């Protein structure tokens, strides 16, 4: 066995980094809309949702259902963190802020921590 190969094998036996398991939380909100005449008006209602939370590094935001409907919308926010408690707090914060900023009634909220 060559000296270079022995060196590579010794380096490969270094203690490994601790494994960090990310936690994921999913918040799905179903909205009721009033007075939207077209999809452009509907998108305008949710501009803040994408503009504010869509740029956060630990979040992913998407309209996940009812894309063509003018009277309702379903949006999902996925949050990534190091603990389920951190995720729960973050989703609480986001839910409260959405209630204050988005001009649409929330009909249903579903949460899941993975």
Secondary structure, DSSP 8 states (H G I E B T S, - for coil): --HHHHHHHHHTTS--------EEEEEEEEEE--S--SHHHHHHHTHHIIIIITT-TTEEEEEEE-SS-SSEEEEEEEEEESSHHHHHHHHHHHHHHHHHH--SEEEEEEEEE-
